[in-house]
Amino acid sequence: PIGDGTQVVFVTELMPSEAIIRLKSAAPSNSTKRPIFLVSPIEGFVDALKEVAERMDCPVYGLQCTADAEQDSIESLAKFYIKHIRKVQPKGPYSIAGYSFGATVAFAMAVELEQNKEEIKLVLIDGAPKYVNWYTKAFKKRYNTSDDEDQNQAFALAYFGVVAANTGYSMAKLLVDIPTFEGKVEKCAEIVADEIDKPIELVKAAAASFYYKLAASDKYSVTYNLQCDVTLIKPTENYSKLEIDYGLNEVCDGKVDVLIVEGNHRTILLDEEPLQTIEASLKRLLN
């Protein structure tokens, strides 16, 4: 894996080839239990959630952001994933869990499904509609890029460079003077591909996808309050200056449960104690 170790960790392939995959779980391959769907973080791969999946005694499917995914908005990515979950499970009730950026997409999926009269059970693992949004706004404030699209594109692609190849934010200075987004992606991909020895077309696709997802979460605003109950699981080590519930009570009419587990954004998916809490919360969804 490559990345900053905490917020973003890319797997070496950079772009997934399948939008929905069945993950290894404790359920036999012919299990007829209702499945759980896990929504991937901003890297697009569901690998970070494999430990969670292995603990489940039902079928578990991971949703991944492939090159053909619709990424112009959180809502369109949510609809893309719903199309795939309906192939596995045509009707609800649906059990969905999202991690990090994937929690925002899982929330939007729940909104779309509820508006189509489906029943949803939802767990958010260290994420919420406000979560990535808070980080993008804090980043803009820190680098004073708020209203400048060229700068926002340059810094977002430089961030991709940092997490994919440890290239440093100095890349933003190079990119900001390139007039088109396509040109910025091309230059970013040249630098990153050189560092990690990957085909430039693959790096271009991954860089553009990363930017689209950041931009989509930055502009996402909730226009419908969820009626279903929501469980948020978050770590003790937390850098976001958000409310304890990540603002979920503002956008949920159902009950919001907040569970705080020991660790950081990444270790809660690796360490035994937080994994037990996540496992118990997901198993409750199925009952």
C-alpha positions as CSV (number, residue, x, y, z in Angstrom):
1,P,0.0,0.0,0.0
2,I,1.0,3.6,-0.6
3,G,-0.3,6.8,1.0
4,D,-0.1,9.1,4.0
5,G,-0.8,6.2,6.4
6,T,-3.8,7.6,8.1
7,Q,-6.4,9.5,6.0
8,V,-5.6,8.0,2.6
9,V,-3.9,4.7,1.7
10,F,-3.8,3.6,-1.9
11,V,-3.4,0.0,-2.9
12,T,-0.7,-0.4,-5.5
13,E,-3.1,-1.0,-8.5
14,L,-4.4,2.6,-8.1
15,M,-7.8,2.0,-9.8
16,P,-10.2,-0.9,-9.2
17,S,-11.4,-2.9,-12.2
18,E,-14.7,-4.1,-10.6
19,A,-17.4,-1.9,-9.1
20,I,-18.8,-4.6,-6.8
21,I,-16.9,-7.6,-5.4
22,R,-17.9,-10.3,-2.9
23,L,-15.5,-10.1,0.0
24,K,-14.3,-13.0,2.1
25,S,-16.6,-13.4,5.1
26,A,-17.5,-16.2,7.5
27,A,-20.6,-17.0,5.4
28,P,-20.5,-20.0,3.1
29,S,-20.6,-19.2,-0.6
30,N,-24.2,-20.4,-0.9
31,S,-25.4,-18.4,2.1
32,T,-29.0,-17.1,1.7
33,K,-28.6,-14.5,4.5
34,R,-29.2,-10.9,3.7
35,P,-25.9,-9.2,2.6
36,I,-24.1,-6.2,3.9
37,F,-22.7,-3.7,1.4
38,L,-19.5,-1.8,2.3
39,V,-18.7,1.5,0.5
40,S,-15.0,2.2,-0.2
41,P,-13.1,5.3,1.0
42,I,-11.8,8.0,-1.4
43,E,-9.0,5.7,-2.7
44,G,-11.9,3.7,-4.4
45,F,-10.8,0.3,-3.2
46,V,-12.6,-1.6,-0.5
47,D,-9.3,-3.3,0.8
48,A,-9.4,-1.2,4.0
49,L,-12.6,-3.0,5.1
50,K,-11.4,-6.6,4.5
51,E,-10.8,-7.2,8.2
52,V,-14.4,-6.1,8.9
53,A,-15.8,-8.3,6.2
54,E,-14.0,-11.4,7.5
55,R,-15.9,-11.1,10.8
56,M,-19.3,-11.2,9.3
57,D,-21.4,-14.3,9.1
58,C,-23.4,-13.1,6.1
59,P,-22.4,-12.4,2.5
60,V,-20.4,-9.1,2.3
61,Y,-20.0,-7.0,-0.9
62,G,-17.6,-4.2,-1.4
63,L,-18.5,-1.2,-3.6
64,Q,-15.5,0.3,-5.5
65,C,-15.1,3.4,-7.6
66,T,-14.1,2.2,-11.1
67,A,-13.1,4.4,-14.0
68,D,-16.7,4.1,-15.4
69,A,-18.3,5.3,-12.1
70,E,-20.3,8.5,-12.3
71,Q,-18.3,10.9,-10.1
72,D,-19.6,14.4,-11.0
73,S,-21.5,14.4,-7.7
74,I,-22.0,12.3,-4.5
75,E,-25.6,11.7,-5.6
76,S,-24.5,10.3,-9.0
77,L,-21.9,8.0,-7.4
78,A,-24.6,6.8,-4.9
79,K,-26.9,6.0,-7.8
80,F,-24.1,4.1,-9.6
81,Y,-23.5,2.0,-6.5
82,I,-27.3,1.4,-6.0
83,K,-27.5,0.0,-9.6
84,H,-24.9,-2.5,-8.6
85,I,-26.3,-3.5,-5.2
86,R,-29.7,-4.1,-6.9
87,K,-28.1,-6.8,-9.1
88,V,-27.2,-8.7,-5.9
89,Q,-30.3,-7.8,-3.8
90,P,-33.2,-6.4,-5.9
91,K,-35.3,-5.2,-2.9
92,G,-34.6,-4.0,0.6
93,P,-34.2,-3.9,3.5
94,Y,-30.6,-2.9,2.7
95,S,-27.7,-3.0,5.2
96,I,-25.1,-0.5,4.2
97,A,-21.9,0.7,5.9
98,G,-19.5,3.4,4.5
99,Y,-16.0,4.3,5.6
100,S,-14.5,7.8,5.5
101,F,-15.5,9.4,2.1
102,G,-17.5,6.2,1.6
103,A,-19.7,7.2,4.6
104,T,-20.9,10.3,2.7
105,V,-21.7,8.1,-0.3
106,A,-23.5,5.5,1.9
107,F,-25.5,8.4,3.4
108,A,-26.5,9.6,-0.1
109,M,-27.4,6.0,-1.1
110,A,-29.6,5.8,2.0
111,V,-31.3,9.0,1.0
112,E,-31.9,7.8,-2.6
113,L,-33.2,4.4,-1.4
114,E,-35.5,5.9,1.3
115,Q,-37.0,8.2,-1.3
116,N,-37.7,5.1,-3.3
117,K,-39.6,3.7,-0.3
118,E,-36.9,1.2,0.6
119,E,-35.9,0.3,4.2
120,I,-32.3,1.0,5.1
121,K,-30.0,0.1,8.0
122,L,-26.9,2.4,8.0
123,V,-23.5,2.4,9.8
124,L,-21.0,5.2,9.2
125,I,-17.4,4.4,10.1
126,D,-15.5,7.6,10.8
127,G,-17.3,9.7,8.2
128,A,-20.5,11.7,7.5
129,P,-21.6,14.3,4.9
130,K,-19.7,17.0,6.8
131,Y,-16.5,14.9,7.3
132,V,-14.5,15.2,4.0
133,N,-16.2,18.5,3.5
134,W,-14.6,19.8,6.7
135,Y,-11.2,18.6,5.6
136,T,-11.5,20.3,2.1
137,K,-12.6,23.5,3.7
138,A,-9.8,23.5,6.3
139,F,-7.3,22.8,3.5
140,K,-8.6,25.7,1.4
141,K,-8.4,28.0,4.4
142,R,-4.8,26.8,5.2
143,Y,-3.6,27.4,1.7
144,N,-5.9,30.4,1.0
145,T,-7.3,28.8,-2.2
146,S,-11.0,29.3,-1.4
147,D,-12.4,30.8,-4.6
148,D,-9.7,29.9,-7.1
149,E,-10.6,26.8,-9.1
150,D,-7.1,26.6,-10.7
151,Q,-5.5,26.6,-7.2
152,N,-8.0,24.1,-5.8
153,Q,-7.4,21.7,-8.7
154,A,-3.6,22.2,-8.3
155,F,-3.6,21.5,-4.6
156,A,-6.1,18.6,-4.9
157,L,-3.8,16.9,-7.5
158,A,-0.7,17.7,-5.4
159,Y,-2.5,16.0,-2.5
160,F,-3.0,13.0,-4.7
161,G,0.8,13.1,-5.4
162,V,1.5,13.2,-1.7
163,V,-0.7,10.2,-0.9
164,A,0.1,8.1,-4.1
165,A,3.9,8.8,-4.3
166,N,5.0,11.0,-1.4
167,T,5.8,13.8,-3.9
168,G,5.1,16.9,-1.7
169,Y,2.9,19.9,-2.0
170,S,5.5,21.8,-4.1
171,M,3.8,20.1,-7.1
172,A,0.9,22.5,-6.7
173,K,3.2,25.5,-7.7
174,L,4.0,23.6,-11.0
175,L,0.4,22.7,-11.7
176,V,-1.3,26.1,-10.9
177,D,0.2,27.7,-14.0
178,I,-1.1,25.0,-16.4
179,P,-4.3,26.5,-17.9
180,T,-6.5,23.3,-18.3
181,F,-7.5,20.7,-15.8
182,E,-6.5,18.0,-18.3
183,G,-3.0,19.6,-18.6
184,K,-2.7,19.6,-14.8
185,V,-3.7,15.9,-14.6
186,E,-1.2,15.1,-17.3
187,K,1.7,16.8,-15.5
188,C,0.7,15.4,-12.1
189,A,0.5,11.9,-13.6
190,E,4.0,12.2,-15.3
191,I,5.6,13.1,-11.9
192,V,3.7,10.4,-9.9
193,A,4.1,7.7,-12.6
194,D,7.9,8.3,-12.6
195,E,8.0,7.9,-8.8
196,I,6.0,4.7,-8.5
197,D,6.7,3.1,-11.8
198,K,3.1,2.8,-13.0
199,P,1.6,3.4,-16.5
200,I,0.9,7.0,-17.0
201,E,-2.7,6.4,-18.3
202,L,-3.5,4.5,-15.1
203,V,-2.1,7.3,-12.9
204,K,-4.1,9.9,-14.9
205,A,-7.3,8.0,-14.3
206,A,-6.6,7.6,-10.6
207,A,-5.6,11.3,-10.2
208,A,-8.7,12.6,-12.0
209,S,-10.9,10.3,-10.1
210,F,-9.4,11.4,-6.8
211,Y,-10.0,15.1,-7.7
212,Y,-13.6,14.4,-8.8
213,K,-14.4,12.7,-5.5
214,L,-12.8,15.5,-3.4
215,A,-14.7,18.1,-5.5
216,A,-18.0,16.1,-5.2
217,S,-17.8,15.9,-1.4
218,D,-16.8,19.5,-1.1
219,K,-20.0,20.6,-2.9
220,Y,-22.3,18.0,-1.5
221,S,-25.2,19.3,0.7
222,V,-28.0,17.3,2.2
223,T,-31.4,18.3,1.0
224,Y,-33.4,15.5,2.6
225,N,-33.3,14.3,6.3
226,L,-32.8,10.6,6.7
227,Q,-35.6,8.8,8.6
228,C,-33.7,5.6,9.4
229,D,-31.5,5.2,12.5
230,V,-27.8,5.8,12.0
231,T,-24.8,4.5,13.9
232,L,-21.6,6.5,13.7
233,I,-18.4,4.8,14.8
234,K,-15.5,7.2,15.3
235,P,-12.0,7.0,16.8
236,T,-10.6,8.7,19.9
237,E,-7.8,10.3,17.8
238,N,-9.6,12.8,15.7
239,Y,-8.4,16.0,13.9
240,S,-11.6,17.3,12.5
241,K,-13.1,20.1,14.5
242,L,-16.7,18.8,14.1
243,E,-19.5,18.2,16.5
244,I,-19.4,14.9,18.4
245,D,-21.9,13.4,15.9
246,Y,-20.2,15.0,12.8
247,G,-23.4,17.0,12.4
248,L,-25.6,14.0,11.7
249,N,-28.4,15.1,14.0
250,E,-28.9,18.1,11.6
251,V,-29.6,15.7,8.6
252,C,-31.2,12.7,10.4
253,D,-34.7,12.6,11.8
254,G,-34.1,9.0,13.1
255,K,-31.9,8.2,16.1
256,V,-28.2,8.8,15.8
257,D,-26.0,6.6,17.9
258,V,-22.3,7.6,18.3
259,L,-19.8,5.0,19.4
260,I,-16.2,6.1,20.1
261,V,-13.5,3.5,19.8
262,E,-9.8,3.6,20.6
263,G,-7.4,4.5,17.8
264,N,-7.2,6.7,14.7
265,H,-8.9,6.8,11.3
266,R,-6.9,3.8,10.1
267,T,-6.2,1.7,13.2
268,I,-9.9,1.3,14.0
269,L,-10.1,-1.1,11.0
270,L,-7.0,-3.1,12.2
271,D,-7.0,-3.3,16.0
272,E,-9.1,-6.0,17.8
273,E,-11.0,-3.8,20.2
274,P,-12.5,-1.3,17.6
275,L,-13.1,-4.1,15.2
276,Q,-15.2,-5.9,17.8
277,T,-17.4,-2.8,18.1
278,I,-17.7,-2.4,14.3
279,E,-18.6,-6.1,14.0
280,A,-21.2,-5.9,16.8
281,S,-22.8,-2.8,15.2
282,L,-22.9,-4.4,11.7
283,K,-24.4,-7.6,13.1
284,R,-27.2,-5.6,14.8
285,L,-28.1,-4.3,11.3
286,L,-29.0,-7.8,10.2
287,N,-31.3,-8.6,13.1
